């Protein structure tokens, strides 16, 4: 799934890197607390909405499975706290699960939405 320019890819066979154009995007395993929280919420919502057995298996084995996800993002997102590698989540994320388009939208509590986020994610 994509959120704010950040893609999450489940890659249990570790084959994504060979298929990715590293000249235009960066990639790494999901290591930040913020990234893991965002990803877990997305998987939980997917499970709630679809009943996916794979999502259920991932959630039931979260500690092992989270290490099988990659974040893929353009260089412009490298300072985003979700990919930055922060060890602690400085601000809780507010999740708008009811964006008009159905997309999930994440914003630190008290943070300001960009014009694009306002268009896509206003509650």
BELSUL-V213523 format. One record per run of one state. SS is the DSSP state (helix for helix, strand for strand, loop for the rest). FROM is the first residue (numbers start at 0). LEN is the number of residues. If there is no record, write none. Layout:
# BELSUL-V213523
ss;from;len
SS;FROM;LEN
SS;FROM;LEN
This chain:
# BELSUL-V213523
ss;from;len
loop;0;1
strand;1;2
loop;3;2
strand;5;5
loop;10;5
helix;15;4
loop;19;6
strand;25;4
loop;29;3
helix;32;18
loop;50;2
helix;52;8
loop;60;1
helix;61;7
strand;68;5
loop;73;1
helix;74;3
loop;77;15
strand;92;4
loop;96;8
strand;104;4
loop;108;6
helix;114;7
loop;121;2
